[in-house]
Amino acid sequence: MQRGIAEQERIKEITFMTDGCGPSVACGSMLVRLQSVFKHENGRFVRLIAQEHTGAFIEGDHMSDRTKTVEQRQALYSAKVIVESSNPSNRGRMPDPDACGIIHGCCGDTMEIHLRLNGDRIEEATFMTDGHESAVACGSMLTKMLRGMSLEEAGRITPEDLIAALDGLPKAKVHCANLTLNTLREAMANRRAEEKA
């Protein structure tokens, strides 16, 4: 006897592997844990997974359309975060920078900050990251903030200042601001070490 379509398409096991950062891992882990609650509906497996924590909308054989993606981003992020992450400023590795910092965060993201100096002033700043929206937005906003500042002024910027400049970050993404500022401090520390050498 032929099994019904719902039984034929029942998911027996889910595993995942990702080289992404924290949200990707959280999303995959939640998907595995919730495998037993997937339902067959209108020919597609559809389930909203951990949106509160990851903002991820997952469908078994069809990703959500662009409208839903935009709606989710708008629900999670401020308008400034969306703008900075969608069209980032100063993204790229600077050739022969006067100062450079690279940190591999515990979340799995890597952040790089490159500085071009004119005396004690930051003439240009660029960033590079393999992180997602929040990391890109933090790098973009910070490098814009840094231009024209003295190193002393730059050293006084806090993660809270960066978050405020972005009109806020989700609580789960605050680590991106910490990573970005720690990378700036690393670049400045490397510069001081070179001057003493």
C-alpha positions, 0 to 999 in steps of 0.5 A: 500500500502506498504511503500518504504524501505527508508520511513519505515526506516526513523528516526522519533526521536533520544534521547541519554543518556551517562555517558561519558565525553564532547566528548560523550555528544557533539557527542550525542547532534550533532546526535540529532540535525542532525537527519533530515539529515540522508539518507538511503544509500545501506541499512545503515544509514551513516553520519559523525557527527562533526568529526572536533570537536569529531572525531567520525564516526557514522553509524546507524547500523554498526560502522566504521571498524578499519581502519577508526578508526585508520585513524581518530585517526591519523588525530586527535592526534600525534603519541605520544598521540596514543602510550601513550593512546594505551599502557599507562605507570604507570596506576593503583592505588598505594597501600599506596602512599606518596601523592595522588590527585583526581580531578573530572574535569568539563568535567566529567573526573576524574583523580588520581595521586599517588606518591611514594617519597624518601625524596623529590624526586619522586621515582614512579608515577601512575595515574588512569582516566576514561577519554579517549585518551587524558586523558590517554595519559596525565596521562601516559606521566606526570607520566613518566616525574615525575620519579626522579624529586624533588617535587619542579621540579615537581611543575614547570611543566606546562600544556604547558610542558605536551602538548609539551611532547605529540607533541600537543593535539587537542584544544578541549582536552587541558583541559585534560592537565590542569586536569592532572597537577591540580591533581598533584598539589592537590597531592603535596598540600595534602602531604604538609598538612599531613606534617604540621599536 
